[in-house]
Amino acid sequence: MLLCCVDYLKRNSKMKNNEQHIMPFIERLLDGAEVEWKPLGEVAELKRGTSITKKTSTEGKYPVISGGQQPAYYIDKFNREGETITVAGSGAYAGFVMYWNEPIFVSDAFSIKANEERILPRYIYHFLLNIQEKIHDLKAGGGVPHVYAKDVARFLIPIPCPTDTKKSLEIQRKLVEILDKFTELEAELEAELEAELDCRKRQYEYYRNKLLAFDMLNTPPGKLNNLTVKTLEEVAEIKRGRRLVRKDLSEKGRYAVFQNSMTPLGFYDKSNVGGDTTFIISAGAAGEIGYCSVNFWAADDIYYFIPITTICSKYLYHFLLTKQPTIKGQVRRASVPRLAKNAFAKIKIPIPPLSEQQRIVSILDKFDTLTSSISEGLPKEIELRRKQYEYYREQLLSFRH
């Protein structure tokens, strides 16, 4: 029965059609038995961690579980062992659920230990994954957000066949086997898709470097195979953005504000740079090269380029990407990494005819779309696979409550 269910769902991706197959499977699994919804705190022990700091600890092999998505560090002692579920207690990731089957030290988090005579730890884990967003929604506190064990303990969890412990655990075990298999399959699919995405990126970089590999060594100044060669500052006016403070930003603003990252700092109701513009970040993510097709606001950690010769801005963007390792090598490492204008102003730019620039851009844009766009190609497929797994998990654990 387990293999039939998993194999069927592997072969089919239309979620609505699968619901009619999932529910009869659950009904056969229950075989007429009732399902009782119990507060999590009645079938498991939820216990706060113990405060500890890295400075006062001795390095060791046991992970310290705190407020993040990964162990904070490793020490020489543990305070939980066996199958343990942890929930991050505070910070940006407060409420994040993890499963462990090894000795751990629970610090800024709380642990959930199943009453294994009534409920399986992995069953609880999958149930909590199914309500992960609801747990995140419990965040409280004016400063640092917190999620408390007492609130999670109130969530109702379905207990199949509560009057027959042996049968109940067997049903839970079968559901856990299916969900574990789904998790494994989803991880395999993601790994394959991400490997393919990495391959596409490498392919893009290869073609980009080949298309833009003009041999500029030992050539007469200003000429390369009948192509004009100029420095970046000769082909474009290098302008620095203007500072904005956070209080000037607005969620209703029309224009993205770029500061020290490729992720917009926020939005503003004015722009200071037109669309079709290449830019480079000079602090924070210093050396990152970007291109924006629409108007935006460049803050003071952005240098942007206004072409003053016959050069396509998108061609300039793709060419500068080939020089990114060199540019990043000029970043001054400090508490805030910084890149000076003179680190890239003298980069030599080969300038083929405009029609050739446009041909190169057209080819590279197609590769860029396949590898980078969240709405096309493999990234979208990865997201769809995740949603498909989440859908199946929800259906298997719903019991039509």
FENLINFEN-V127704 format. One line per field, one symbol per residue. ss: DSSP state (2 for helix, 1 for strand, 0 for the rest). psi: psi as a letter, one per 30 degrees, with the letter a starting at -180 (. if undefined). burial: 1 if it has 9 or more other ideal C-beta (glycine too) atoms within 8 Angstrom, else 0. A space follows every 50 residues. Layout:
ss->???
psi->???
burial->???
This chain:
ss->02222222222000222222222222222200001111122221111100 00000000111111100000000110000100111111010000001111 10011100111111000000222222222202222200010000010022 22000111110000222222222222222222222222222222222222 22222222222000000000001100111112222111110000022200 00001111000000011100001000111110100000111100011100 01111110000022222222220222220001000001002220000111 10022222222222222222220000222222222222222222222200 0
psi->eeeeeeeefefkfjeeefefeeeeeeeeeehfllkkjkkeffglkkklak klleeglkkafkkjjbgaflkeakagllgklajkkkkkelaegkfkklkk hlkljkcillljkkjfffkkefeeeeeeefgeeeeeffklkeckklkkee eeffkkkkjkhffjeeeeeeeeeeeeeeeeeeeeeeeeeeeeeeeeeeee eeeeeeeeeefgikjgkhlkkfkjhgkkkllefffkkjkklkkklefflk fglfkkjkdglfkkfallgllgkllhkklkkflchkfkklkkflklkjaf gkklkjkgaikkeeeeeeeeefgeeeefffkjjaejkkkleffffgkkjk jlleeeeeeeeeeeeeeeeeffkfflbeeeeeeeeeeeeeeeeeefgegh .
burial->01001101100000000110111011001100101001111011011010 01000010000111111100110110000100111111111011111111 00011111111111100111111111111111001101100000111110 01111111111100001110111111111111101100110011011001 10110011101101000010001100101111001101111101000011 00101011111000111100101000111111111111111100011110 11111010101111111111111100110110000011101011101011 10000011011011101111101000111111101101111111111000 0
